[in-house]
Amino acid sequence: MTNLFTRIKNTIKADLNEVMDKKENQNPIALLNQYLRECEQETEKVKKLVERQYQLKDEFERELVEAAELAEKRKHQAGVASKAGETELYQFASAEHQHYSDRAERLRVSLKHVHGQLEELEGKYEEMKHKLKDMYIRRMELMGRENVTRANHQINKVLDSTTYSDKPYSRFQEIENYLDRLEDKVNRSFHRSTIDARVAQLEAEMKTGEEKSIS
């Protein structure tokens, strides 16, 4: 039965890995965004733990102050009861003094541990924030490279005449050919108008010459 569960677990894991690989190949930036969101969530959880640790530290400090003050108070009361010969009150105050003194010492040790744990948590939290920031920068770098790749692909798609199988030329080539045809048409029209004007001028000059020769 254990082997069966293990095989099922491994199969599911393999299927998930295959899905993630396909997703990464199809849209790597989208997958990276998903990873970043997960990292953001984990970082936010650690932030809350750090904040909770600060609250615990404050609580320990308050308890320590209270215990130390009560221990000092009971010590003073035990001294007064001793001078007054109040044995029972002295014993009660002394026991209370010892109790609060032990509690204060225990709280000092605990507070020291809390400080150490807090420093460790803060260090890890800062490290997570730095790593998250580095991943943001890497995402921008990847997005920049992806954008350039897509732009180059689009440029090549427009410039490459073989991209459009149903057209003999690329779009730019078509425009250039159109401009060539238009320029040729304009030139021919210009030349025709020029020839007509020149011939008309020659005819006029020849007619004028003939009239002069007759007269």
C-alpha positions as CSV (number, residue, x, y, z in Angstrom):
1,M,0.0,0.0,0.0
2,T,2.9,2.4,0.8
3,N,4.5,1.7,-2.5
4,L,1.2,2.4,-4.3
5,F,0.8,5.8,-2.5
6,T,4.5,6.6,-3.3
7,R,3.9,5.8,-7.0
8,I,0.8,7.9,-7.1
9,K,2.6,10.8,-5.4
10,N,5.5,10.6,-7.8
11,T,3.1,10.5,-10.8
12,I,1.2,13.5,-9.6
13,K,4.5,15.3,-9.0
14,A,5.8,14.4,-12.4
15,D,2.5,15.6,-14.0
16,L,2.7,18.9,-12.1
17,N,6.3,19.4,-13.2
18,E,5.4,18.8,-16.8
19,V,2.6,21.3,-16.6
20,M,4.9,23.9,-15.0
21,D,7.6,23.2,-17.7
22,K,5.0,23.8,-20.5
23,K,3.8,26.9,-18.8
24,E,7.3,28.2,-18.5
25,N,8.0,27.6,-22.1
26,Q,4.8,29.3,-23.2
27,N,5.1,32.3,-21.0
28,P,8.2,32.5,-18.8
29,I,7.4,36.1,-17.5
30,A,3.9,35.0,-16.3
31,L,5.4,32.0,-14.4
32,L,8.1,34.4,-12.9
33,N,5.3,36.7,-11.8
34,Q,3.6,33.8,-10.1
35,Y,6.8,32.9,-8.3
36,L,7.2,36.5,-7.2
37,R,3.7,36.6,-5.8
38,E,4.4,33.5,-3.8
39,C,7.7,35.0,-2.5
40,E,5.8,38.2,-1.6
41,Q,3.3,36.2,0.4
42,E,6.1,34.3,2.2
43,T,7.9,37.6,2.9
44,E,4.7,39.1,4.3
45,K,4.3,36.1,6.6
46,V,7.8,36.5,7.9
47,K,7.1,40.3,8.4
48,K,4.1,39.4,10.6
49,L,6.2,37.0,12.6
50,V,8.8,39.7,13.2
51,E,6.1,42.1,14.3
52,R,4.7,39.4,16.6
53,Q,8.2,38.8,18.0
54,Y,8.4,42.6,18.8
55,Q,5.1,42.3,20.6
56,L,6.4,39.4,22.6
57,K,9.5,41.2,23.5
58,D,7.5,44.2,24.8
59,E,5.3,41.8,26.8
60,F,8.4,40.1,28.3
61,E,9.9,43.6,29.2
62,R,6.6,44.7,30.9
63,E,6.4,41.4,32.9
64,L,10.1,41.8,33.9
65,V,9.6,45.3,35.1
66,E,6.5,44.3,37.0
67,A,8.2,41.3,38.6
68,A,11.4,43.3,39.5
69,E,9.2,46.0,41.1
70,L,7.2,43.5,43.1
71,A,10.3,41.7,44.2
72,E,11.8,45.0,45.5
73,K,8.5,45.9,47.1
74,R,8.2,42.6,49.0
75,K,11.9,42.8,50.0
76,H,11.2,46.2,51.6
77,Q,8.0,44.9,53.3
78,A,9.9,41.8,54.7
79,G,12.4,44.2,56.2
80,V,9.7,46.3,57.8
81,A,8.0,43.2,59.2
82,S,11.2,41.8,60.5
83,K,12.0,45.0,62.4
84,A,8.4,45.1,63.7
85,G,8.7,41.5,64.9
86,E,5.9,40.3,62.7
87,T,7.2,36.8,62.0
88,E,4.2,35.6,59.9
89,L,4.1,38.7,57.8
90,Y,7.9,38.6,57.4
91,Q,7.7,35.0,56.2
92,F,5.0,35.8,53.7
93,A,6.8,38.9,52.4
94,S,10.1,36.9,52.2
95,A,8.4,34.1,50.2
96,E,6.8,36.6,47.9
97,H,10.1,38.3,47.4
98,Q,11.8,35.1,46.5
99,H,8.9,34.2,44.1
100,Y,9.1,37.5,42.3
101,S,12.9,37.4,42.2
102,D,12.8,34.0,40.6
103,R,10.2,35.1,38.1
104,A,12.3,38.2,37.2
105,E,15.4,36.1,36.7
106,R,13.4,33.7,34.5
107,L,12.0,36.6,32.5
108,R,15.6,38.1,32.1
109,V,16.7,34.8,30.6
110,S,13.7,34.5,28.4
111,L,14.0,38.1,27.2
112,K,17.6,37.5,26.3
113,H,16.5,34.6,24.1
114,V,13.7,36.6,22.6
115,H,16.2,39.4,21.7
116,G,18.5,36.8,20.0
117,Q,15.5,35.2,18.1
118,L,14.3,38.7,17.1
119,E,17.8,39.6,15.7
120,E,17.8,36.3,13.8
121,L,14.3,36.8,12.4
122,E,15.1,40.4,11.4
123,G,18.3,39.2,9.6
124,K,16.3,36.6,7.7
125,Y,13.6,39.0,6.9
126,E,16.0,41.6,5.5
127,E,17.7,38.8,3.4
128,M,14.3,37.8,2.0
129,K,13.5,41.4,1.1
130,H,16.9,41.8,-0.7
131,K,16.3,38.6,-2.6
132,L,12.8,39.7,-3.5
133,K,14.2,43.0,-4.7
134,D,16.8,41.2,-6.7
135,M,14.1,39.1,-8.3
136,Y,12.2,42.2,-9.2
137,I,15.3,43.6,-11.0
138,R,15.8,40.3,-12.7
139,R,12.2,40.3,-13.9
140,M,12.8,43.8,-15.4
141,E,15.9,42.6,-17.1
142,L,14.1,39.6,-18.5
143,M,11.1,41.7,-19.6
144,G,13.6,44.1,-21.3
145,R,15.2,41.2,-23.2
146,E,11.9,39.6,-24.0
147,N,10.6,43.0,-25.3
148,V,13.7,43.4,-27.5
149,T,13.3,39.8,-28.8
150,R,9.7,40.4,-29.7
151,A,10.5,43.7,-31.3
152,N,13.2,42.2,-33.4
153,H,10.9,39.3,-34.3
154,Q,8.2,41.8,-35.4
155,I,10.8,43.8,-37.4
156,N,12.1,40.7,-39.1
157,K,8.6,39.6,-39.8
158,V,7.9,42.9,-41.6
159,L,11.2,43.1,-43.4
160,D,11.5,39.4,-44.3
161,S,9.8,38.9,-47.7
162,T,9.6,35.1,-47.1
163,T,7.4,35.6,-44.1
164,Y,4.3,36.2,-46.1
165,S,3.8,33.1,-48.2
166,D,0.8,34.6,-50.1
167,K,2.7,37.8,-51.1
168,P,5.8,38.0,-53.3
169,Y,7.2,40.9,-51.3
170,S,7.3,42.2,-47.8
171,R,5.2,45.2,-46.8
172,F,8.1,47.6,-47.1
173,Q,9.0,46.1,-50.4
174,E,5.5,46.6,-51.6
175,I,5.6,50.2,-50.5
176,E,8.9,50.8,-52.2
177,N,7.6,49.2,-55.4
178,Y,4.5,51.4,-55.3
179,L,6.7,54.5,-54.8
180,D,8.9,53.4,-57.8
181,R,5.8,53.0,-60.0
182,L,4.4,56.3,-58.8
183,E,7.7,58.1,-59.5
184,D,7.9,56.5,-62.9
185,K,4.3,57.6,-63.7
186,V,5.1,61.1,-62.6
187,N,8.3,61.2,-64.7
188,R,6.5,59.9,-67.8
189,S,3.8,62.5,-67.4
190,F,6.4,65.2,-66.9
191,H,8.3,64.1,-70.0
192,R,5.1,64.0,-72.1
193,S,4.1,67.5,-71.0
194,T,7.7,68.7,-71.7
195,I,7.8,67.1,-75.1
196,D,4.4,68.5,-76.0
197,A,5.5,72.0,-75.0
198,R,8.8,71.7,-76.8
199,V,7.2,70.5,-80.0
200,A,4.6,73.2,-79.9
201,Q,7.4,75.7,-79.4
202,L,9.3,74.3,-82.4
203,E,6.2,74.4,-84.6
204,A,5.6,78.1,-83.6
205,E,9.2,79.0,-84.4
206,M,9.1,77.2,-87.7
207,K,5.9,78.9,-88.6
208,T,7.3,82.3,-87.7
209,G,10.4,81.5,-89.9
210,E,8.3,80.6,-92.9
211,E,6.2,83.7,-92.6
212,K,9.4,85.8,-92.5
213,S,10.8,84.1,-95.5
214,I,7.6,84.7,-97.6
215,S,7.5,88.4,-96.7
